Structures are given as structure tokens and as C-alpha cells.
């Protein structure tokens, strides 16, 4: 798989874990926060269990690092394209 697809998939999954952790912290409905469909309700348990392996700050830091990585990649690519076009 292309690295960009892997990073997007990883980011989306970690974002869901972070949202599940926040929903639990603030006593919100995880399924509503994640906008899950009725046939996806089994995911609530999976996200809750996986999010227990992380602290809230850790998830936020990882998400920020992935955002920064994406931004820096795009800036670098833009610089190369502008230099040679």
C-alpha cells in the first residue's frame, strides 16, 4: 500500500480512539460521537478497549505528529515542484 494511504488509515483509527476516550471522559455516547450506524455498534467496545492502551495526551500527541508529518510532506513536495516547474 502507498505510505499516504497507510498514514491516513492510521490517523483515522487513532482519531476514533481519541474521540472514544474523550466521550468516555465527558460521559458522552461514544456511538453518537463516532457517528456509528446501528450495524456498527460492536465497534464501541473495540474502540473503548483499544483506547485504554493510551493516555489522552499520548493520543493527542500522536495525532498532532501525523498532522505535522502530512503538512511537512506537502510543503516539501510543493517546494520541489516549484523549483523545477
N, C-alpha and C positions, 0 to 999 in steps of 0.2 A: 504494500500500500504506500502511496505517497506520504511523505512526512507531514504535509499540511493536513491531510485527512486524519492522520493519527492524532495530531495535536488538537484538532477541532473536536474529535471524539473524546479525547481525554479531558479537554476543557469542559465540554458539555456535561460529562459524567460528574466531574468534581464540583461543578456549579450546582448540580442537583443534590449532591451530598451536603454542600454548604447550605443550600436552601432548606433541606430537611433538618439540618442541625439548628438553624435559626428558627424554623417553625416550631420545633420541639421546645426550644428555649423560651419562646414567647407564647407558648400554648396555642398555637395555630394549627389548623388542619393541614397536615402535610400534603395530602392528596389534592386539596384545593390550591395550595401554594405551587405545587408542581404541575398543576393543570392536567392531572391524570384522568383518563377515561375510565368508565366503570370496569372494563375488562383489564385494566392495568393496576388495579388496587393491590395486587400482590407485590408490586414494586415498593410500596410504602415500607413494608417490613425489611426488604432488602436494603433500601437506602438508609433506614434508621440503623440497621446493624453495621453497614459499612461505614457510616459516619462516626460511629463510636471509636473507630481506629484513629481518628484525627481530632485535634483540638480545633475550635472555631478559628483561632488566629492562624493555625497552620494551613487550613483550607484557604483562608483569605490570602495568605502569602503566596501559596502555590498558584492561585487564580491570577494574582497580580503579576507573578513572574511569567505566566503563559501569555498574558496580555502584552507585557513588555517585550517578550520574545517575538510575538507577532508584529508589533509596531516596529521594532528594530529591523526585522527581516524586510518589511515593506519599505522602510526608509532606505536600507542598503540596496535593495533591488531598484528603487527609484533612482538612486544616485548613479548606479551602473548604467541604467537605461539612458539617463540624461547625458551622461558623459559620452556615450557612443552613438547617440542619435542626432 
